[in-house]
Amino acid sequence: MVYFEPHLMGVNPLIEKFFGGSIPEGLSEDEVSELRSMTGWLLTPCITFLREECQEVSPTQDQNLVQSFMNLLLTHIKDALNLEHFKKDGENDADVTKKIITMIDGLVIFCCIWAIGAVCVTASRPMFSNFLKGFVSGKTTSITPFKKVQPDVPERGSVFDWVFTAESLGWKSWLDTVEPQAIKAGSAVENLVIQTLDNVRYQYVLGHCINHQIKLLFCGPTGTGKTAYMKQKLVQLPKENYMEISMGFSAQSKCAQTQDLVDSMLDRRRKGVFGPPMGKLCILMVDDLNMPNKETYGAQPPIEILRQMVDANAYAPTGGWFDRKDLTHPFRGIVDVLLFSAMGPPGGGRTFITARMLGHMYLVGFPLLDDENMTKIFTTILDWKLQADNYPSEVTGLSKKLVAATLDMYKSAVAELLPTPLKVHYTFNLRDFAKIVFGCLLLKKGECEGPQRHVRLWIHEVWRVIGDRLTDNQDRMWMLDKTRELTKTVFNFAFDDIMGHLDLDGDGKVQTLEESRNLIFGDMMSEPAAPNRPYAECMDIAALQARVEGHLEQYNMMSTKKMDLV
């Protein structure tokens, strides 16, 4: 065995390996030369810029990036060559060759974006975008451009906002490649996935990886939609051709549990070979891939058993594992299983996954949602739900204001309420944002009483989701002042006017924590066994207390274990 350090070996041998054995059939010598030249000109500078100027969502090696790039590039070219306008018939060869060269140029740039740039964190993506635009145009680099690339990469927006399509031989906005979304009547708001720029481009990545069986790893902060996008795509797949196995890792996940779950879902194909039913592809979706604890020697057994399953080179010819339940421990080859996984950025309870595992995966980073995307997602949901349920017009008109106020409060909480050793739970993510917005939909149209009640409901939900985490009165007073400010600036209501019934000292103001705590919405005023308990505002605290004590008394009469609440 000859061992090379990755940085000593470099990436050229890997590139030559792909060019030597994986070039799609049908390319002429000139077209292959163009492919080699474009790759040589663009790939190494992009990797160098990534290493020197950008931050990655998870550490990678150059060889891993090159492998992802070559897999993407060659599979895209293979798909493009199946299109009718790239077919040669002997008479139009010169024209078709020009089209193929244009297609190759565009796809090399596109695959650099989604193999190299895709591993950047949110803050580094604009830097990579500006570098790539300048490099391709020859404006911001000392390296002589290989050629004048046509068509140009669009100047507007980020390079991540555009897709190169072989059909049109040009760049298109991602949103121009799909039909407008129509939300089905009766859909649950918490299960909706709104069609945004992120949603469209990651659905494209998922579809391409499924079609070409490329193992995929999504990495990004909590609440950015990694798992939701995967599940959305898997649900759309035809059941006669695909099956799904889902699992989620935790710190206590064991190797044996992982192996047993997969084994229980696969059929025996022939002696020593197992897989999904014939004619089907099984997609194994693993959430929180980097959560398992490391063992004594630094390995993570649940991850290592998955690596063994997908490594057809080390465990030829298919990859697999040894049968623990058979005394002779025969090797079980596993076929037609495609690994998709998602994880948060390494740090905290999440560990760095081994480069041996990452080397099998195509890593795609998920950026934090920007304000525009968040506003579009939640405004679309609120508009659809309020109109579908025929809420009064004065409430329907609040949707944009509710989202704007929630966004301001969320960003302020993230910036001001920072975690400390005594406040480690002061961490907020997009799920908290969603809980506030969805909480504003709990009040049914029959309980509406003008826009003021819905503004009070928004204040209540903010305190329920964010305020309940706060441990000292200084933080609570900050939050009270912030809600007062947003009520005036966003909703154009005076806080003391819409909360006047909570004024305890008669000074015409609601500015103490004791007064604000009396704002309560809930379903406690209904009978415990009622089938539909409306979420309503509890205006009379004494009546609420009497009702809750009555519920408790009724429970103690029926239960053998008495419950006394202070």
N, C-alpha and C positions, 0 to 999 in steps of 0.2 A: 504494500500500500504506500502510495506517495501522497503526502499531505501538503497542501498549499494553504497558506494564509490567504483569505479572500482578497485583501488589498494588494498582495503580491501577484496574484494570478490575473487581476484585472477583469475586464468584461469582454474583451475582444474574442477570447476563445468561445465564450457562450454565444455571442452574436454569430460567429462562424458556424457553430453547431446548428443553429436554427437555419441559417442560410444554406447550409450543406444538406439538410435533410427535410426541411419543412416548407420550402418554397411552393406555393400553389401551382398546379399544372396550368399551362396555357400562357405563361409569361415568356416573352422573347428575351434574347440576351440584352437588348437595349433597355427593356423594362426592368429586368433584374439589376442591371447596372444602375439605373435611376434609383431603385429601391435601396441598394447598398450605399450609394452616394448620399442620399437624403438622410438615411439612418446615421451614417458616419459623421455628417455635418451637424446634425441637430441633437443627437442623443447624449453624447458626452458633455457638451456645455450645459445642457439642462440639468444633468445629474450634479455637475460641479457647482452650479448656482444653488441648487437645492441644499447641498452640503454646507456651503459657505454662508448663505444668506437666510435660509428658511428653517423653520421648525417643523418637525414631523409629528403626526398624531401618535405614532409608535415607531421606535427605532427600526430601520431597515438596513439591508446591505445592498450595495450596488448591483450585485448579481440578481437579487430578488426583483429590483426595479426593472432591470433589463429583461428578465424572464417575463414579467407582466407586460412590458411594452411589446415584446416580440409575439407573445400569445395574442394580444389584442390586435396588433397590426396584421399578422398573417391571417387570422380568422376574418377580419374585416375585408381584406383583399379577396379572400376566398368567396365570401358572400357577394362582393361586388362583381366578380367575374362571372357570376351566374346571371347577371342582368343582361337583357337583350342587346343593349347598345354597346356592350363590350365584346360581342361575338364577332369573330373574324370569318369572312367568307372568301378571302383571296382577292377581292376587288376593292374592299374598303380598308385594307390593313393599315395604311398610313394614317387615315383619320382615326381609326380605333386606337392605334398606338398613342396618338396625341391625347386622346381621352383617358387612356389607361395611365399615362404619365401624370396627367393632371390629377387623376384619382389617387395615385400613389403619393404625390406631394401633399395633398390635403389630408389623407389618412395618416401619414407619418406625423404631421403636426397635431392632428386630433388625438392620436394615441400617445404622444408625448404629454399632452395635457392631462389625459386620464390615466396614465401609468405613473408619470413622474409628479406632475402637479397635484394629482388627486391625494397624495399622502400629506399635503401641507395642512397645518392648522389654519383656523379662520384668519388670523392676522397675517399669515404669510402668503395667502392666495393672491391678494392684489399685487404683491411684490413679484411673484412668479408670473402673473399675467402680464405685467408691464415689461418684464425681462423678455418673455417669449415674443411679444409683439415687436419690441425693438430689435431682437436678434433676427427674426425672420425678415424684417424690412431692411436690415442692415444699418439702422440709424444709431444704435447705441452699443456697438461692439467693435472691437478691433479686428475680429475675425472676418475675413473676406466672405461675403455671402456666396453660397454655392451657386445660387441662381436667383432670378427674380421669380418668386413663387406667385402663381396665379391660380385661383383668385386670392386676393389679399385676405388676411385675417381681419375681421371687422374691428374698427377702432372703438366703436361704442361699447361700453360695458366691459365686462371681464371675458377672458377667453373661455371661462367655464360656462358662459351663458349661451354658447353657440355650438352647433353640431355640424360636422361636414357630412353631407349626404352624397353618396355615389350616384343616386338617381339624377340629381340636378347639377352635380359637379360644382357645388357651391356651399356656402355656409348659411345655415338657417338658425333662427331662434328656436330653442327647445320647444317653446309653447306653440310654435307654428307647425310642429310635427304631429300634433294630436288634435282630436276633436274637443270642443268645449264640454266641460263636465255637466252632466245632468244628475242631480241627487234624487234618489228614489224616495217616493213618499213613504212615510212610516219608518225611515231609518233612525237608528239610535244615534244621538249626536256624539256620544263618546266613542262610537265606532267609525265615525266618518273620517275619511282621508281625503283632504281637499287637494285638488289638482293645482300644484304650484310648480315653479321652476325646478325646485329640488325634487319634488315628487316625479316629474316627468323624466329628468335625466337619470335618476337612480332606478326607475322602472326600466329604462333603456339598458342600463348596465346589467341589471338582474336578468333581463330577457336574453341579452347577448351571452352572458355566462351560462345560462341554462341551455341555450341552443348549442353551445360549443363545449359544454362540460368543463368550464373553468372554475376552479375552487375559489370562493370569494370570502373576503373578510371585511365587514364594515366596522369602522372604529370611529367613535365620536362621543361627545358629552351625552349625559342622560337627558332624555326627552326630545332628542332631535329626530326621532322617527325611524331609527335603524330597524328595529324589529317590526314595526308597523308596516314599513314599505316591503319588507321581505314577505310578511304574511299576506299582504295585499296581492303581491305577485303570485304567490303559491296558490292562493284561492282561485285565481283566474285560470290556472292550468287545467287542461282536460283530465278528468279522473281516469280515463281509459289508458292514458299514456304515462301518468306520473302518480307517485305516492309520496307522502310526506311523513317524516319522523321529526318531532320537535322535542327538544330538551333544553333545560336551563341549568347552567352550572352555578354552584355556590361555593363558599369557602370549604364546605364539608363534603363536596362531591368526591366519590370514590371511582377508581378505575373499574372495579367489578360492576358497579351500577351502570356505568356507561356501556360496557361491553354487553351486559345482560339485556339492556333495553333495546339495543340495536339488533342483537341476535333474535330476540323474541318477535321482531317485526319482519324478518327475512325468511325466505323459503330456500329449501335445498334444491339447487339446480342440477348438480351431479355430485359424485363423490368428492368431498373436500371443497366444494365451491357453493357459496350461498349468495343470494341476492333477492331483489324484489321479484314478483311474478314476471314471467317471460313477457317481453315487449314493453315493460315499464322501466322508467328511471326513477329511482328513489332519491329524494332530496332530504338530506339530514341537516336540520337547522338547529344550530347550537347557540343559545343566547348566553351572554356573560362568559365568553370563552376563557378570559384570563382571571376568573375568580378563584379557582381551586388553590388551596394552600400548597406551598412547596414542601416536599418531604426532606428527610435528613440530608440528602445529597444534592438538593437544589432542583430536582425534577418535579414536574406536575403530572402525576400518573394519568389522570383523565385526558390530558392533552396528548401525552405520549401514546396512549392507546389509539387515539384518533389519527395521530401521525402515522402510526404503524398501519392503520387501516387504509390510508390513502397513498402510501409510499409503494408504488408498484416496482420501483427500481431496487430498493433494499429488500423487499419481500416479494420478489418476482413470482409469478407474472402479474398478480392482481393486487397485492396488498391484502392485509387481513390480520388475524391474530390466532393464538392457540386456544383450543377448546379446554377450558379449565375443568369442565364436568366429566370429561372422559379421562380415564386413568392413563391412557397412552398419550394424551395431550396432542392430538393431531392438529395440523395447521388448517384453519378455515379461511380459504380465499374468499374475498368479498368483491363482488362485481356490481356495476351499474348503480353505485351509490355516490352521489355528488355532495360534497360538504360545503354548506353555507354557514357562516358564523358571524356573530356581532359581539362587540365588546366596548367598554369604556376606555378612555385613555389611561395608560398605566399610571399608578400612583394611588396612595391611600391603601384600601383593601385590595386593589387590583394590581396584579404583578405584570412584569414584562414577560411576554411569551418567548419561548426559545426561538432562535433564528432557524433552527432545523424545522420547526413547524411553520414559521412564517415563509420559509422558502417554497412551500407548496401552495401558498395562497396569493391571490390578487388582492392587495390591500387598497381600500378606498376610504378616505377620511370623510367624515361628516362635519361640515362647518356649523357653527352656531347659527340659528335662524336670525336673519336680519329683521329690522323693524318692519320693512315692507312686506316680507313673507308672513310674519306673525300677524300683522294687521289684516292681510288678505285672508288668511286661514280662518281667523276667529270672526271677522266681520261676515264672511260668507256663511259660516255656520249660524251666527245669530240672525242674519237677515232671512235665511231659509227657514229656520225654526219659528221665528216670530210671525212670518207671513203664512207659513203652512198651518199654524195653529190659530190664525185670525186674531192675533193680539190687537188691541187698540192702536190707532195710528200714532198717538203720542208716545207709546212705548216702543213701537217698531222703529221710530225715528231715533231712538237712543242707541242703536247698535254700535255705530261708529264711535260715539262718545264713551260707551262702556269699554270698548276695546282700547281706545286711546288712554283712558284713565287707568285701566289695568296695566297697560304697557309701562306707563310712567311710574306707577307704584312698584311694579316688579323690578324695573331697572334701578329705581332708588333703593329698594330693599337690598338688591345684590351689591350696590355700591356702598351703602351706609351700614347695613347690619352684617358686619363681617364676622366670620367664626373666630373664636379665641379658645384657649384651653378650657375655659369655663363655659363656653357657648359653642361647643363643637357641632351642635345641631343647627346652627345658623347657616344653613346651605339651602339655596333656592334654585329650582330648575323649572323648565317649561311645563312640567306637570302641575306645578303650583299655579302657573298662569292659567292653564286649562281648567283647573278646579274652580277658580274664581269666576271665569266666564260661564262655565256650565252651571255653577251655582245660581247665576242670574236667570237661568231658565227654569228653576225649580218652582217659581211662583207662577201658577197657572193663570190664564187670562181672566177667570172669574174672580181672582183675588186682587186684580190690578185696581189701583185707585189713583190714576194719573201717574205722571212720570216721577213724582216725588217719592212714591213708595218704592219704585224700582231703584232709585238712587240710594235710598236707605238699604235696600236689599244688597246692592253692590258694596256699600260700606260694611254691612254685616259679613258678607262673604270674604272680604279682604281681611277682616279681623279673625274670621274663622280659620282661614288658610295660613295667613302670615302672622297675625297678631297672637294666635295661641302658642306660637313657639317662643315668644319673647319672655325673658326671665326677670327683667328688672324694669322699674317704673320709668327710668330714663329713656329706654328704648320704646316703651309703650307711649310715652308722651311725644316722642318724635313721630311715631306713627299716627297718633291722634292729630298732631299739627299737619302732617302730610295729607291725611284724608280731608281735613278742613280746607286745605289749599286746593286740592283737586276738585272738590265739590264746587268750589267757586269758579276756578279757571276752566274746567272742562265742561261741567254740567250747567254752569251759570245759575246755580242756586246758592243761597246763603245757608251755610251749614246749620246755623242756629235756628233758621226758620223751619227747615224740614225736620229738624230733630227737637223742635220746641217742646213736645210732650215729655221729653226726658229731663227737662230742666227741674232740678230738685231744690235749688236754693232761691228760685224766683228772680235771678239776676238777668234773665233773658238770654243767657248764653249756656251752651253745653260744651264746657271746656275742661272738665275733670274726668279722670278715668272712671270714677264711681258712677257718674252720670252716663257715660258712653257705654258702660257694661250692660245697661238696661235695654239696649237695642237687641231684640231677640226675634229671630225667625225660626220656625220649626213646625213639626207636625204633632207636638205634644198636646195640643188642645183637642185633638180627636180621640175617639174611643180606641183603646189599645188593639182591639180585634177588628177594627174597621178595615174593609178591603182597600179603599182609596183614602189615604190620610193626606189632606191638602197641606202643602207647605205654606204657612201663613205667618203674618206678623203678629206677635203677641204684645198687644198694646197695654194690657192690664197685668202688671207683674203679680199682684195679689191673687188674681184669678188664675194665673199660670201656676203659682205655687200651690194653690188649693187643688188644681187639677192634677198636678204631678204627685202630690201627696195622696190623692185618691187613687191614682194608678198604683202607687206603691202599696197602699193598704189592700187593694184588690189582689195584687200579686201575692202578698203575704198570706191572704186568706186561702189562696189556691195552692200555694207551694208548701212543701214540708220543711224547706230551708228558708227561714225568715231572713229578710234583707233589710237592714236599717241604714239609711243614707243620711249623712249629716248635711 
